[in-house]
Amino acid sequence: MRDRKQKIEMIAHFAAVVCLLGTPAHAEKKMNLGFSCSGLFTVLWAKQSEISLSWIFGFLVFGVIRAEMKGIPIARVLAPLLGPGILLFSFHMISDPATTPKTRSLRFAFGITVAAIDAVLRYHEIPSSPLFALLMTAAAVPFIRDYEEGKMAKVVPFPVVEKPALSKASGDA
């Protein structure tokens, strides 16, 4: 059952990329709504919607903050959310079950963290910021999974060794 589900997910990801690459520029705007709906269906089916939706929510919130900080129109900051690159990222890249936390609350935190790092990188005008944000956040996933499974090593402080009290020598008095 698991292998079948993974194959269907891989086919959906491949179909999304082929559709985006094969679409002429003039038809791209019309296709974004359909692509959004199919992407939402994919993440709902894969039970990864928390990540995609928290990423989109974070993108919106941090985008408004970024617009206010830089003094530029909000529409200009939020416009990339309607582009095919961000839609592909939102529904097919960030939501990969192999590279995300297993618990629901940590998936929310994962999506918001990627959005926060992306916002900082976008503020500094670094290109491909969603990919770098995902790379930085995904690097922590092995540690998050250890935490989820209770395998996290407990941090033990260095042992405190008490120094023996200095005794007065018999001839010092």
N, C-alpha and C positions, 0 to 999 in steps of 0.2 A: 504494500500500500504506500509506504513512504517513497519508494523508488518511482512509482507512478506519479505521485504528487510532484516530486522534483522534476520529472520529465515535462510535465504539463507547465510548470513554472518556467522552465528553461525555454520551452516553445513560445510561451507568452512574451518573455523578454526578447527573444529573437524576432518575433513578429513585430513588436513595437519598434525595434531598431530599424528593421527593413521598411516599415511604413514611414518612419521619419526620414530616412535617407532617400526614399524613392518619391517623396512628395514634392511637387514643384512649389516654389515660393508663394505664388498667388493662391494656392489651395491650402497652404499651411494654416491660415487663420481659421478656416472652416473646419479643419481636421482637429484642432486643439480641443474642442468640446468633446468630440468622440474619443479622442485619446485620453482625456481626463476621466471620462466615464469608464472606459475599459481599464485604465490604470487603477481606479478606485475599486472596480470589481476584482481585479487581481489581488490587491492588498487585503481586501475583505476576505477573499477566498483563502489566501495564505495565512490569515489571522495575524497580519502585520500592520493593520491600519493605524495602530497607536503611533507608530514611528512616523509614517507619512503625514498623518494629520497633525501631530505635534510639531513636525518640521515646518509644515505650511503655516500653522498658527504662529510659531516662533518667527518665521520669515516675515509675516505680516506685522507682528508687534515690533520686532527689532527694525523692520523697514521704516515704520512710522517714526521710531526714535531716531534712526539715522537721518531721515529727511528733516526732522526738526533740528538736529545738531548741525547739519550741513547747510540748512536753509534752502533746500531744493524742493520742488513739488513732489508730493507724496506719490502721485501717479507715475512719475519717472522712476522712483525707487522701487515701486511694486510691480511695474510693467514686466520685468523678467519672469515673474511667476506665471504669466500666460504663455511664455515661449516654450517651444518643444524641448529644449535642453533641460530646463528646470522641471518640466513635467516628467521627462524620462528619469531624471534624478529622483524626483519625489516619489514616484510609484514603482520604479524598477531597480534603482541602485541602492538607495538608503534602506530599503525594506528587505534586503536579502536575509533570509532567516539564518544563514550560516555565519553571518558576521554581526549579529545583533544580540542583545540580551534576551534571555528566555522569559523573564517575568514581565508582567504588564506594566507595573510601575516603573521599572528600569527602562522599558522601551519608550515610555513617555519622556523620561529624563534624557535618554539617548537622543531622541529627536530634537528636544529643546537645546541640548548641548551642541549638537551639530549646527542648529540655527544660530546660536549665540556666537560660536566661533566664526561661522560664515559672515555674520554681521560685522564682526571686528575686522575680518579680512576685507570685506567690501568697503568698509569705512576707509581703510587704507588703500583702496583701489587695487587690490591684488587680483589678477585674473585667475579664473578657475577656482574661485574661493569655495564653492560647495564641495568640490573634490578634495581640496586640502583639508577642509573642516571634517569631512567624513574620514579621511585618512587618519587625522589626529585622534578622532573619537574612537574609531574602530581599533586603534592600537591598544586601547584600554579594555577591549572586550574579553580577552583571556582572563584578566584580573577580575572583571565583573562576573564572569561565569564561575570562577573559583569562589567568589563571594556568594553567589547564588546557591552553589552546591555545598557550602559550608567547609570548603577546603582551604579557605584563606588562612594563611599562617598568622598566628597571634603574635603581635609585637610584644616582645618581652624586653623591658629595659635592662641595661647592664646591671649585674648584681652589685649591690653596694657592700663594699668590704669595710668593716669598721676597723679603724686603726687602733692598735692597743694604746691605752693611756700611758703616757710617759710617767714613769715613777721617778721619784727623787732618789738620786744616788745617796748612799749612806754617808758619804763624806761631804756632801754639799751643804749640810745644814749649818 
